[in-house]
């Protein structure tokens, strides 16, 4: 919804900007408009700083979308300030319209970014390759954990879900296998504090295939 609102705003502003470029009009109340823009920039900057702190602690996609909205506002206000000032003091009416067109494109680009990020979470896409490689590296840091396979990951708001199968020596005890799994989970939790982790131990060289049709479709 955030992305849709920002996209619609950009489209409407772009439509008006194109009309104004073909039919330029002098900017009235230029000083007042510039004062409003300056106040808006200061307040928006404060809001973005506050949202960035919240986003860092929660990872909320809704907050991320809202921050993208206000970040676009911050940039668009700066562009509008330049456009209004140029149009008001230089008497070139089309500069205001041109600034409006830049604002519209800025908003649309920001909306597309929000769409992509939200779609990735809604479609349960895997984490980026660099995060998956980091998970494997942390899990196998202990030489007793001989390998990782069938790694599955996804993000859900501030949480990261990961599950994997770990190869262990077939001759170790259940207690030792448990200790190795717990140590691997703790290493992963240091890097991904909000992670939900499931590790299935497999005796290396003796594990049987498992997972049914779903595993075959995903990893076969």
JODARA-V907646 format. One record per backbone hydrogen bond with DSSP energy under -0.5 kcal/mol. NH is the residue of the N-H (numbers start at 1). CO is the residue of the C=O. E is the energy in kcal/mol with one decimal. If there is no record, write none. Layout:
BEGIN
nh->(NH/NH)
co->(CO/CO)
e->(E/E)
END
This chain:
BEGIN
nh->(5/6/7/8/9/10/11/12/13/14/15/16/17/18/19/20/21/22/23/33/34/35/36/37/38/39/40/41/42/43/44/45/46/47/48/49/50/51/52/53/54/55/56/57/58/59/64/65/66/67/68/69/70/71/72/73/74/75/76/77/78/79/80/81/82/83/84/85/86/87/88/89/90/91/92/93/95/96/96/97/98/99/100/101/102/103/104/105/106/107/108/109/110/111/112/113/114/115/116/117/118/119/120/121/122/123/124/125/131/132/133/134/135/136/137/138/139/140/141/142/143/145/146/146/147/149/152/154/155/156/159/160/161/162/163/164/165/166/167/168/172/177/178/179/180/181/182/183/184/185/186/187/188/189/190/191/192/195/196/197/198/200/201/202/204/204/206/207/214/215/216/217/218/219/220)
co->(1/2/3/4/5/6/7/8/9/10/11/12/13/14/15/16/17/18/19/29/30/31/32/33/34/35/36/37/38/39/40/41/42/43/44/45/46/47/48/49/50/51/52/53/54/55/60/61/62/63/64/65/66/67/68/69/70/71/72/73/74/75/76/77/78/79/80/81/82/83/84/85/86/87/86/91/92/92/93/93/94/95/96/97/98/99/100/101/102/103/104/105/106/107/108/109/110/111/112/113/114/115/116/117/118/119/121/120/128/128/129/130/131/132/133/134/135/136/138/139/141/142/144/167/167/165/163/161/125/159/156/194/154/196/152/198/149/200/147/202/169/173/174/175/176/177/178/179/180/181/182/183/184/185/186/187/188/192/160/195/162/164/199/166/168/202/203/203/211/211/212/213/214/215/216)
e->(-2.5/-2.4/-2.5/-2.5/-2.3/-2.5/-2.4/-2.4/-2.6/-2.5/-2.1/-2.2/-2.6/-2.3/-1.8/-2.4/-1.8/-1.3/-1.5/-2.5/-2.2/-2.2/-2.2/-2.0/-2.2/-2.2/-2.4/-2.4/-2.1/-2.3/-2.5/-2.2/-1.8/-2.0/-2.4/-2.0/-1.9/-2.5/-2.3/-1.5/-1.8/-2.9/-1.9/-1.2/-1.9/-2.3/-2.0/-2.3/-2.3/-2.8/-2.2/-1.8/-2.2/-2.9/-2.1/-1.8/-2.5/-2.2/-2.8/-2.8/-1.8/-2.3/-2.8/-2.5/-1.8/-2.6/-3.2/-2.3/-2.6/-2.5/-3.0/-2.3/-2.0/-0.8/-0.7/-0.8/-1.3/-0.5/-0.8/-1.0/-2.5/-2.3/-2.0/-1.9/-1.9/-2.3/-2.2/-2.3/-2.3/-2.5/-2.3/-2.4/-2.1/-2.3/-2.1/-1.7/-1.8/-2.6/-2.3/-2.1/-2.6/-2.7/-2.0/-1.4/-2.6/-2.3/-1.3/-2.4/-0.6/-2.1/-2.6/-1.7/-2.1/-2.2/-2.4/-2.4/-2.5/-2.2/-1.1/-0.5/-0.6/-2.0/-0.9/-2.1/-0.7/-2.5/-2.8/-1.8/-0.6/-2.9/-2.0/-1.3/-3.1/-2.6/-2.4/-2.0/-2.7/-2.7/-2.7/-2.9/-1.2/-2.3/-2.5/-2.1/-2.2/-2.2/-2.5/-2.1/-2.0/-2.4/-2.3/-1.9/-2.1/-2.5/-1.4/-1.0/-2.7/-1.8/-3.0/-0.6/-2.0/-2.9/-0.6/-3.5/-3.5/-0.6/-2.3/-1.0/-0.5/-1.2/-1.7/-2.4/-2.1/-2.7/-1.6)
END
